Amino acid sequence: MTALSSVLIRGAALAALLVASTAQAEFRLDPRFTDADGDMVADIPTDESQLVDPDTLIFAYTPVEDPAIYADVWDGFIEHLSEATGKPVQFFPVQSNAAQLEAMRAGRLHIAGVNTGGNPIAVACAGFRPFAMMAAMDGSYGYEMEIITHPDSGITEVADLAGKNVAFTSETSNSGFKAPSALLASEFDLTAGEDFQTAFSGAHDNSILGVANKDYDAAAIANSVMGRMMERGVVSQDQIVSVYKSGTFPTTGYGVVYNLTPELQQQIQDAFFSFDWEGSGLAEEFGSQGEEQFIPISFQEHWAVIRDIDAAMNVSYDCQ
């Protein structure tokens, strides 16, 4: 087996689990939002007094790794976004998914790339309106959740996680918590805290480094993050063994807070879809993973599988 070969691919089993479980919970927006068109995201307010047109726009990328890594990566895009909107744009290096969500709810964050699992709570509780996602030139997109271990762990299949220390990232993460939790419990009869011990690392890079350095026996991670870390030489393939690979999930969703003026929201969308990737920091960082453009998406369609995972786990969101 090569270090990164996957010995278990059970995307079909995941789909069966989710379809069987969607009746357990229902996705709903916080009552302070309206959804007259039924697209599952907050409508732009029709009352002009509720609209905001900030002097400076604040942008944050999902904290999958140390935010300092991405400040330079996004520089070219931020310059383009500033030119497209006629406003200064500031990169906000959020340290956690919770911090990103709270900044958006408080009106301190206007544009964001929100991680896959965090999109439903951002949409429901913060009025997040996702409209774009990174993709390859042929329109394909997404990443897989992998359960990884190190070569000396004694783990060769998922059943071997029993009695081990498994790292998750955060409770809002799809690949770092939600999907693996549902799968381990339903498909392998492994319950966190009973059959294996857990730790929350806070980010995918922390989990990957923790496994590579043998701080954790195993971890559930997004393989897109692992691929970028290997490209930069942060970890090497001989430090990692993959024992599970899921089907493909949508990746980070990019969008705006609901109450920006309609004109500003349109300008921001246009900036994403007109950005020239060639020679950019985004192309250098994400191109190796096959991400070369922004494509239009809808929360209703592209995040259906993630809402189904939440339903399978009986997740509901308290926006208070």
N, C-alpha and C positions, 0 to 999 in steps of 0.2 A: 504494500500500500504506500503510495506517495504521501508526503506530509499533509497535503491539502485535499487528498481524494476523499469524497464523501461515500460512506458505506451504507447510508440509509437516506433514501429520498422518498418522502411520504406525503407529497403535496395533495394527492387524491384523498388520503385519509383525513387531512386537515379540512378539505372542502366538505367531506361527508359530515365531519363533526360540526362544522359551522352551519350547514344547511339544517341539520337536525336541531340546532340550538337557538335559532334566531328568534323564537317566540319568547325567550326568557327575559328580554329587556327591550326597551324601545328608546330610540334616540330622539331626544327632544331639545329644542332650544330653550334657553332661559326665558322666562315670561317677559322680560324687558325688551326682547327682540320680537319682530314680526317676520313672517315668511308667507306673504300673500301669494307669491308665485309657486310655492311648493317645491323649491329647489333645495331645501334643507339647510340653507344658510341665511343669515340675517339680512333683511332688506335694507337698502340705503334709506335713511329717514327722508320722508317727504316734507317734514317741517324744517325749514331752513335754519331755524334757531338751534336745531340739534346737530347740525353739520359743523365740521371743523376743517380749517385750512391752515395748517401749521406753517410758521415761518421757516422752520427747519424740520426736515423729515428724518426720523430715526429708523434705521434698519438693523435687524439682528438675524444672524444665521443660527440655526439650531446647534446647541452645544454638544455635538457628538464627540468632539475632542476639545483640547485646550483652545478657547476662542482666539488667543493670540496668534495661532497658526493661520487663521482665516482672515485676519485684518488686511494683510497684504493681498491675499488671494482675491478679495472682493474690491480692491481699490479701483480697477478699471471699470467695473460695472457701476460702482457708486458714482464715479465721475460721469458716466453715461446717463445714469438716472438723474443726476443733478441737472445736466444739460436738457434732458427731456422735460423736466418739471419746472425748471427755472428757479429751483430752491436748493439751498445747501442740504446735503445728505450726510448724516453722521452714522458711522458703524458703532453699534452698541454690543460690546463683548459680554453677552449674558453667560453666567456660570452654570445655570441649571434650567431645565424645562420649566420648573415652577417659577423661577425668576422671570423668564420670558413671558409666561402667561400672565403673571401679576402686572408686569410692565404694560402689557397690552390692555388689560382690564382698567388700569389706572390712567390710560391715555398717554403714557410716556413712550409707547412704541407704535409705529404706524405701518411699517412694512416688515414682513418676517418670512423666513424659511422655517417652517415648523416640522418637527420630526414626524414620521409616519403615524406612530401611536398617539402623538399629542394633538393631531389635527382634530379629532372629534371633540375633545374638551375645549380646545381653543375656539372651535366653531360654536359650540353650545354655550360656553360661558363668557367668551371675550368678544364675540361678534367677528371672528376671523372669517375672511372671505377668500379662500384659496382659489387661484386661477391658473397656476403654472406649475410645471414640474420639469426637471432635467430629463433629457432623453437622448438616445443615439440619433444619427441622421436618418435612419430608416423608421423612426418613431417608436422603436422599442424602448422600454424603460424598466426600472425596478431593481430590486436586490433580493437576496435570500437571507433568512435567519439561519445561522449555523450554531451548533453546539460544538465547542472546541475544547481540547484538552492539550496537555503537553506529553511528549513521548514517554516520560517516566511515570505517568499517573497510574498505569495499570488499567486504564479505561479504553476499551476497544469497541464498545457498543453502548447504546443509551442505557440499557439495563444495568451497566456497571456504575452508573451514577449513584446507585443506592449506597448510602453511608458516606458519600463524598461531600466536599464543600463546593457548591456551585454558585457562581457570581451572576447576578442580574445587574442591569444598569440603573433604571428608575422605574417606578410603577406606571408612568405614562408612556414608556417605550414599548413599541410593538414587538420588535425583534429582541429587545433586551429584557422583556418581562412578560407581556401579555400572551403572545403566540406560544413561547416555550412553556409557560405555565399551563395553558390550556392543553397543549399536546402531551406534556409529561403526565398530567393527571389522567387524561382520557385514554390515551393510546398506550401508555406504559405503566399506568397505575402507580406513578411516583408522585407523592405529595410533598411539597416543600415544608420543611420543619418537622416532618415525620419520617420520610424515607431518605432525605438528604438535607444537609445544612445549607443555608443561603447567606449571601452577603450582597449588599447593594454598593456597587463601585461608584455610581454617579455618572459614568460616561462609558461609551463603547471602548475608547482607547484605554481607559483604566482597566476594564475587564480583560482586554486583549493583552496588555502589558502584564497584568496580574497572572494570567495563565502562562505567558512566555517565561516569566520569572519564577513560576511555580508557587506563587502566593495563593492561587486558587487551583483546585483540581480541575475545574471546568468552568465554562462560561457560555452564556447565550449572547450572540452578538450579530450585528449587521455585517455581512461579508463585504459590502462596499467600503466600509470604514477600514476593515482589515486589509483590503486590497490596496488602499491608498497608503496605509502605514507601511506595507511591504515595499511599495514603490519608492517611498522615502527612506527605506532602510531602517525604520524604527524597530521593526521586528523582522525575523527571517522565517522562511518556510520550514526550516528544520526545527523550529521551536514550537510549531503548532501542528496538531492532528485534528481533523474534523471528523466527528462521528455522526453528525446529522445535518442535513441540508433540506430546507423547506422548499415549497413552491415560491414563485416570485410575488413580491409585494410592491405596491407603489412606494416611491421614495419621498424625500422631503417635499412638502407642498409649500409653494410661495404664494403670498397673498397680502391683503391689506385689512386694516380694521374697518368695520362697516360704516362708520360715520364720517369718513373723509368725504369731501364734496365729490359728486359724480364726475366732474371734469377732472379732478385730481386723480381719482381712481382710474379713469381711462388713460390718463397720461402715464401713470405708473405701469399699467398693463402694456401699453404700447412700448414702453422702454424695455420691458423684459423681452418682448418678441422681436424687437429691432436690434438687440444687442449683437454686435459682431464678435463671435467667439475667437476668431483666428488670432493667434498670438497673445491671447489674454491670460490672465492669472487663472480664470476659471477653466480654460482649456488645459492649462498645464496641470492643474490639480485634479480635475475630474475627467479629463479626456482619456486617461488610461483605463478608466472604468466604463468607457463607452458612452459617456455623457458629453454631448457636443452642441446642444441647443436647449431652449426652453420651448415646451409644447403646451397648448391649452389643455386644461383638465377641469373636471367638475367634482365637487365633493360628493354629490349624490351618486355618480357613477363610479369614479375611480376609488373611492374609499368604502365601497360596499363591503368588501371582504374584511376591512378593519372594523367596521361597525358590527359585523357578524362575529368577529373574535370577541369584542366587548360583550355581545349578547351571550356568547358561549360561556363567558366568565361571569355573567349576570352583573355586568358593570353598569352603574348609573352615575350621573354627575350631579353633585351638589354644588351649585354655583354661588352659594352664599359666602 
